[in-house]
């Protein structure tokens, strides 16, 4: 669309911190293909956790009885790409790296040429600052930048959202604790898991309601060990469980915590990581022996991540005549239990680009374009029937084995809301 832009990234550089495990792109693949050039699309193909599965995907969407290892539901998947999240970020960076400013943590937002509530002179007619005014952002290092529009994409705890919805910006915390680890395995160690499904599976214990997720993060083809004596897979193992009133195992932090090779010199992080892994093992004791062994074999030093299970259902906000909006998790944070968050973020980006291209060409007013973008997004993700609440219900379903049926939110077909 040839629209001038800058990206302000809070991290100091691309490798400043871990960026989670892996994500599945499924119904959003056609939109991604229209957003990106061929080189970037090919780069994304190369960051699949297992390209062989991508070439010949014969897996299923499996939900298991974790006590017996029997399949409660087995659903053939749609076309999908399971990609390493950290490597995906690097693949997407290639075409825009000259536009990224690192170490820029947002501290303040001002709508200029009118008052800070967006009232006054501007009517939001373009992307050049004429008529619609400007947005000034200030960062924690004291620097600032002006632009005709701000798109907040900072994730679940978005600072831009706090500016737009100061009274209702906080995410909703679900009564679930989730801890995951990344584990290296030899082909022999990983074979029983890949025999269940070559890419991923999940399940629930019928008596305890404890949940397990297992997926591939790296295959030997991806990490360069294929054909060597050190051939290995990286596997993502997640356990979660419902919290009860007064449960002392509740996470003490509202933000993610991690431990691993990158923080090995920090004794506190090592101890916290070991405690979290011990919790994973404790909640897997009633699992089928094969699965219990997998969890029990997680080393105390394995990289571990605890993720607060939160959501935010795309409430209304004043977009300051189209000058400030949200996208992705900043606009509609949702739980991982339907695997849709990244797909909705991709569709957000596609729709916003379509609208802004018309503004840039002089075919639409900025305010009208952003209003329409937000209306579609809110209809798709907000409200009682939207994607956020569906994912919230999926989280609860995933921990209640006996209530599961083919209509449960965790199992219902993933697709764009019609």
C-alpha positions as CSV (number, residue, x, y, z in Angstrom):
1,X,0.0,0.0,0.0
2,X,3.1,2.2,0.2
3,X,1.9,3.9,3.4
4,X,4.8,5.4,5.4
5,X,5.2,3.8,8.9
6,X,7.5,3.2,11.8
7,X,7.5,0.4,14.3
8,X,8.4,1.1,17.9
9,X,9.4,-2.0,19.7
10,X,9.8,-2.2,23.5
11,X,12.5,-4.9,23.4
12,X,16.1,-3.8,23.0
13,X,16.6,-6.2,20.1
14,X,15.0,-9.2,18.5
15,X,16.7,-11.7,20.9
16,X,16.2,-9.6,24.1
17,X,13.7,-12.1,25.5
18,X,12.0,-15.4,24.7
19,X,8.9,-15.1,22.7
20,X,6.9,-18.1,23.6
21,X,6.6,-21.5,21.9
22,X,4.8,-22.1,18.7
23,X,1.5,-21.1,17.1
24,X,-0.8,-22.6,14.6
25,X,-2.0,-20.6,11.6
26,X,-5.0,-22.2,10.0
27,X,-8.0,-20.3,8.7
28,X,-6.0,-17.1,8.4
29,X,-3.5,-18.6,5.9
30,X,-5.3,-17.0,2.8
31,X,-5.1,-13.6,4.4
32,X,-1.5,-14.0,5.3
33,X,-0.8,-14.9,1.7
34,X,-2.3,-11.7,0.5
35,X,-0.4,-9.6,3.1
36,X,3.1,-10.8,2.4
37,X,5.5,-11.0,-0.5
38,X,6.7,-14.4,-1.8
39,X,10.1,-14.2,-0.1
40,X,8.5,-13.7,3.3
41,X,6.0,-16.4,2.7
42,X,8.8,-18.8,1.8
43,X,10.6,-17.8,5.0
44,X,7.5,-18.6,7.0
45,X,7.4,-22.1,5.4
46,X,11.0,-22.6,6.6
47,X,10.1,-21.8,10.3
48,X,7.5,-24.6,10.6
49,X,8.2,-26.7,13.6
50,X,8.3,-29.7,11.2
51,X,8.2,-28.9,7.4
52,X,7.6,-32.6,6.6
53,X,4.3,-32.4,8.5
54,X,3.5,-29.3,6.5
55,X,4.2,-31.1,3.3
56,X,2.2,-34.2,4.2
57,X,-0.1,-33.3,7.1
58,X,-1.8,-36.6,8.1
59,X,-2.4,-35.7,11.7
60,X,-5.7,-35.0,13.4
61,X,-7.1,-32.6,16.0
62,X,-6.9,-35.0,19.0
63,X,-8.4,-34.6,22.4
64,X,-7.4,-37.4,24.7
65,X,-8.6,-39.1,27.9
66,X,-5.3,-38.5,29.9
67,X,-6.1,-41.5,32.2
68,X,-6.5,-44.1,29.4
69,X,-4.7,-42.4,26.4
70,X,-7.9,-43.1,24.4
71,X,-9.2,-40.4,21.9
72,X,-12.3,-38.7,23.1
73,X,-12.4,-36.7,19.9
74,X,-10.5,-37.1,16.6
75,X,-11.2,-34.4,14.1
76,X,-9.3,-34.1,10.7
77,X,-7.6,-30.7,10.6
78,X,-8.0,-28.0,8.0
79,X,-4.9,-26.8,6.2
80,X,-2.5,-25.5,8.9
81,X,1.0,-24.4,9.6
82,X,2.5,-24.8,13.0
83,X,5.4,-22.3,13.3
84,X,8.0,-21.5,15.9
85,X,6.9,-18.1,17.2
86,X,10.4,-16.7,17.8
87,X,11.6,-17.7,14.3
88,X,8.3,-16.4,12.8
89,X,9.1,-12.9,14.3
90,X,12.5,-13.0,12.7
91,X,11.1,-14.0,9.3
92,X,8.6,-11.2,9.4
93,X,11.3,-8.7,10.4
94,X,13.3,-9.1,7.2
95,X,11.1,-6.8,5.1
96,X,10.6,-4.1,7.7
97,X,13.8,-4.1,9.9
98,X,14.8,-0.6,8.6
99,X,11.5,0.7,10.0
100,X,11.9,-0.7,13.5
101,X,13.2,1.4,16.5
102,X,14.2,-0.8,19.4
103,X,14.0,-0.1,23.1
104,X,10.9,2.1,22.9
105,X,8.5,1.4,25.7
106,X,5.3,3.5,25.4
107,X,4.7,5.8,28.4
108,X,2.2,8.4,27.1
109,X,-0.1,9.2,24.2
110,X,-1.5,12.6,23.2
111,X,-4.0,13.4,20.4
112,X,-2.8,16.8,19.0
113,X,-4.6,19.5,17.0
114,X,-7.6,19.3,19.4
115,X,-7.9,18.3,23.0
116,X,-6.7,15.0,24.3
117,X,-10.1,13.5,23.9
118,X,-10.0,14.0,20.2
119,X,-12.4,16.9,20.2
120,X,-11.6,20.1,18.3
121,X,-10.2,20.7,14.9
122,X,-9.6,17.4,13.3
123,X,-12.1,15.3,11.4
124,X,-9.8,12.5,10.4
125,X,-9.6,12.9,6.7
126,X,-6.2,11.5,5.8
127,X,-2.9,9.9,6.8
128,X,-0.8,13.0,6.3
129,X,-1.8,14.8,9.5
130,X,-3.9,17.4,7.6
131,X,-7.4,17.8,9.0
132,X,-7.2,14.7,11.2
133,X,-4.4,16.0,13.5
134,X,-1.5,14.2,14.8
135,X,-0.7,11.6,17.6
136,X,2.3,12.2,19.8
137,X,3.7,9.2,21.6
138,X,6.3,9.5,24.4
139,X,8.6,6.6,25.4
140,X,10.2,5.7,28.7
141,X,13.6,6.8,27.5
142,X,12.3,10.4,27.1
143,X,12.1,10.4,23.3
144,X,8.9,11.0,21.4
145,X,7.5,10.7,17.9
146,X,4.6,12.2,16.0
147,X,2.4,10.5,13.4
148,X,-1.0,10.7,11.8
149,X,-2.2,7.5,13.4
150,X,-1.2,5.1,16.2
151,X,-1.9,1.4,16.1
152,X,-1.4,-0.3,19.4
153,X,-0.1,-3.9,19.0
154,X,1.5,-4.4,22.4
155,X,-0.4,-7.5,23.4
156,X,-2.6,-8.4,26.3
157,X,-1.3,-5.7,28.6
158,X,-1.4,-2.9,26.0
159,X,-0.4,0.6,27.1
160,X,-2.3,2.0,24.1
161,X,-5.4,0.2,25.4
162,X,-4.9,1.9,28.8
163,X,-4.9,5.2,27.1
164,X,-8.1,4.4,25.1
165,X,-10.0,2.7,27.9
166,X,-8.6,4.0,31.1
167,X,-11.4,2.6,33.3
168,X,-11.7,-0.9,31.8
169,X,-8.3,-1.7,30.2
170,X,-7.4,-4.5,32.6
171,X,-7.5,-8.0,31.3
172,X,-9.9,-10.6,32.9
173,X,-8.1,-13.3,34.9
174,X,-9.4,-16.8,34.6
175,X,-9.1,-19.2,37.5
176,X,-6.6,-21.4,35.7
177,X,-2.9,-21.9,36.2
178,X,-0.8,-22.8,33.2
179,X,2.9,-23.8,33.1
180,X,4.8,-25.0,30.1
181,X,8.3,-26.2,29.4
182,X,10.5,-26.7,26.3
183,X,12.2,-30.1,26.3
184,X,14.9,-31.5,23.9
185,X,14.2,-35.2,23.0
186,X,16.0,-37.8,20.9
187,X,14.1,-39.5,18.1
188,X,13.6,-42.5,20.3
189,X,12.2,-40.4,23.2
190,X,9.8,-38.5,21.0
191,X,8.5,-41.4,19.0
192,X,5.7,-42.4,21.4
193,X,4.4,-38.8,21.3
194,X,4.6,-38.6,17.5
195,X,2.9,-41.9,17.2
196,X,-0.1,-40.3,18.9
197,X,0.1,-37.3,16.5
198,X,3.1,-36.1,14.5
199,X,2.4,-32.4,15.3
200,X,0.3,-31.9,18.5
201,X,-2.4,-33.2,20.8
202,X,-4.2,-32.3,24.0
203,X,-6.3,-33.8,26.6
204,X,-7.9,-33.8,30.0
205,X,-7.9,-36.2,33.0
206,X,-11.5,-37.2,33.7
207,X,-11.1,-37.3,37.5
208,X,-8.9,-34.3,38.2
209,X,-9.7,-32.0,35.2
210,X,-6.0,-31.4,34.7
211,X,-5.1,-30.5,31.2
212,X,-2.1,-31.4,29.0
213,X,-0.9,-30.0,25.7
214,X,2.0,-31.5,23.7
215,X,3.3,-30.2,20.4
216,X,6.5,-30.2,18.4
217,X,8.6,-27.0,18.5
218,X,11.5,-28.0,16.3
219,X,12.3,-31.1,14.2
220,X,15.9,-32.1,13.3
221,X,15.3,-30.7,9.8
222,X,14.7,-27.2,11.4
223,X,17.5,-27.2,14.0
224,X,20.2,-28.6,11.8
225,X,20.7,-32.0,13.6
226,X,19.1,-34.2,10.9
227,X,21.5,-37.0,10.0
228,X,23.9,-36.4,12.8
229,X,24.5,-38.3,16.0
230,X,23.0,-35.5,18.0
231,X,19.6,-35.6,16.2
232,X,17.0,-34.0,18.4
233,X,13.5,-32.6,18.6
234,X,12.3,-29.7,20.7
235,X,8.9,-30.4,22.3
236,X,6.5,-28.1,24.0
237,X,4.8,-29.6,27.1
238,X,2.1,-27.6,28.9
239,X,0.0,-28.5,31.9
240,X,-2.8,-26.5,33.4
241,X,-5.4,-26.9,36.1
242,X,-8.4,-25.1,37.6
243,X,-7.7,-23.0,40.7
244,X,-10.0,-23.3,43.7
245,X,-10.7,-20.6,46.2
246,X,-7.8,-20.2,48.5
247,X,-5.6,-22.4,46.3
248,X,-2.0,-21.6,47.4
249,X,-0.6,-22.6,44.0
250,X,-1.9,-19.5,42.4
251,X,0.6,-17.6,40.4
252,X,2.0,-14.6,42.4
253,X,2.6,-12.6,39.3
254,X,0.3,-11.1,36.7
255,X,2.9,-11.4,34.0
256,X,4.8,-14.3,32.4
257,X,7.8,-15.6,34.1
258,X,10.5,-17.8,32.6
259,X,13.6,-19.7,33.4
260,X,16.2,-21.4,31.3
261,X,19.6,-21.3,29.7
262,X,19.3,-17.6,29.1
263,X,18.9,-16.9,32.9
264,X,21.0,-19.7,34.4
265,X,23.1,-17.2,36.4
266,X,20.0,-16.0,38.2
267,X,19.5,-18.3,41.2
268,X,16.0,-17.0,42.0
269,X,14.8,-17.7,38.5
270,X,16.3,-21.2,38.6
271,X,14.6,-21.9,41.9
272,X,11.3,-20.5,40.5
273,X,11.7,-22.6,37.4
274,X,12.3,-25.8,39.4
275,X,9.3,-25.1,41.5
276,X,7.1,-24.6,38.5
277,X,8.4,-27.8,36.9
278,X,7.7,-29.6,40.2
279,X,4.1,-28.3,40.0
280,X,3.8,-29.7,36.5
281,X,4.9,-33.1,37.6
282,X,2.6,-33.0,40.6
283,X,-0.4,-32.4,38.4
284,X,0.6,-35.1,36.0
285,X,0.7,-38.0,38.6
286,X,-2.6,-39.4,37.6
287,X,-1.9,-39.3,33.8
288,X,-1.4,-42.5,31.7
289,X,2.1,-43.9,32.4
290,X,3.4,-42.8,29.0
291,X,2.3,-39.2,29.5
292,X,3.3,-39.2,33.2
293,X,6.8,-40.3,32.2
294,X,7.1,-37.5,29.7
295,X,6.2,-34.9,32.3
296,X,8.3,-36.6,35.0
297,X,11.3,-36.5,32.6
298,X,11.4,-32.7,32.2
299,X,14.7,-31.6,33.7
300,X,14.6,-29.0,36.5
301,X,16.8,-26.7,34.3
302,X,14.4,-26.8,31.3
303,X,13.2,-23.4,30.0
304,X,9.8,-23.0,31.7
305,X,7.1,-20.3,31.2
306,X,4.1,-19.5,33.3
307,X,1.4,-17.7,31.4
308,X,-1.5,-15.9,33.1
309,X,-4.8,-17.0,31.5
310,X,-6.4,-13.7,30.7
311,X,-8.7,-12.2,28.1
312,X,-10.2,-8.8,27.1
313,X,-13.4,-8.9,25.0
314,X,-12.8,-6.0,22.6
315,X,-14.8,-3.3,24.4
316,X,-15.8,0.0,22.9
317,X,-13.3,2.9,22.8
318,X,-13.0,6.4,21.5
319,X,-10.5,6.2,18.6
320,X,-9.9,9.9,18.5
321,X,-11.4,10.5,15.0
322,X,-9.6,7.3,13.8
323,X,-6.2,8.4,15.0
324,X,-5.7,5.7,17.6
325,X,-6.8,2.1,17.4
326,X,-5.8,-1.4,18.5
327,X,-4.9,-4.7,16.8
328,X,-4.4,-8.3,17.8
329,X,-4.2,-9.2,21.5
330,X,-4.2,-5.5,22.4
331,X,-7.7,-5.3,21.0
332,X,-9.1,-8.8,21.9
333,X,-6.8,-10.9,24.1
334,X,-8.1,-14.5,24.3
335,X,-7.0,-17.7,25.8
336,X,-4.9,-20.3,23.9
337,X,-7.5,-23.0,24.1
338,X,-9.0,-22.6,20.6
339,X,-5.7,-21.7,19.0
340,X,-7.2,-18.7,17.2
341,X,-5.5,-15.6,18.6
342,X,-2.8,-15.3,16.0
343,X,-5.4,-16.0,13.2
344,X,-7.6,-13.2,14.4
345,X,-4.5,-10.9,14.6
346,X,-3.7,-11.7,11.0
347,X,-7.2,-10.9,9.9
348,X,-7.1,-7.7,11.8
349,X,-3.9,-6.7,9.9
350,X,-5.4,-7.6,6.6
351,X,-8.6,-5.6,7.2
352,X,-6.8,-2.6,8.5
353,X,-4.4,-2.5,5.5
354,X,-7.4,-2.7,3.2
355,X,-9.0,0.3,4.9
356,X,-5.9,2.4,5.2
357,X,-5.0,1.8,1.5
358,X,-8.3,3.5,0.6
359,X,-7.5,6.4,2.9
360,X,-4.0,6.8,1.5
361,X,-5.5,6.8,-2.0
362,X,-8.0,9.5,-1.0
363,X,-11.0,7.3,-1.4
364,X,-12.1,7.2,2.3
365,X,-11.8,9.4,5.4
366,X,-9.6,8.0,8.1
367,X,-12.3,8.2,10.7
368,X,-14.8,6.2,8.6
369,X,-12.2,3.7,7.6
370,X,-11.0,3.0,11.2
371,X,-14.6,3.0,12.5
372,X,-15.5,0.3,9.9
373,X,-12.3,-1.7,10.8
374,X,-13.2,-1.6,14.5
375,X,-16.8,-2.5,13.9
376,X,-15.9,-5.7,12.0
377,X,-13.3,-6.7,14.5
378,X,-15.6,-6.0,17.5
379,X,-18.4,-8.0,15.8
380,X,-16.0,-10.9,15.2
381,X,-14.3,-11.0,18.6
382,X,-16.4,-9.1,21.1
383,X,-19.7,-9.7,22.8
384,X,-21.1,-12.9,24.3
385,X,-20.8,-14.8,21.0
386,X,-17.5,-13.4,19.9
387,X,-14.1,-15.2,19.7
388,X,-12.9,-13.9,23.1
389,X,-15.8,-15.4,25.0
390,X,-15.7,-18.6,22.9
391,X,-12.0,-19.0,23.8
392,X,-12.9,-18.3,27.5
393,X,-15.5,-21.1,27.4
394,X,-13.0,-23.4,25.6
395,X,-10.6,-22.9,28.5
396,X,-13.2,-24.0,31.0
397,X,-14.3,-26.9,28.7
398,X,-10.8,-28.2,28.5
399,X,-10.7,-28.7,32.2
400,X,-14.0,-30.5,32.5
401,X,-13.8,-33.9,30.7
402,X,-17.3,-35.1,31.4
403,X,-19.0,-32.0,30.0
404,X,-17.2,-32.2,26.6
405,X,-19.2,-32.9,23.5
406,X,-18.9,-32.1,19.8
407,X,-20.5,-28.7,20.4
408,X,-18.0,-27.7,23.2
409,X,-16.1,-24.5,22.4
410,X,-12.7,-26.2,22.7
411,X,-13.7,-28.6,19.9
412,X,-16.0,-26.5,17.7
413,X,-14.7,-25.9,14.2
414,X,-12.3,-23.0,13.9
415,X,-13.5,-20.6,11.2
416,X,-14.1,-16.9,10.6
417,X,-17.4,-15.7,12.1
418,X,-19.9,-15.4,9.3
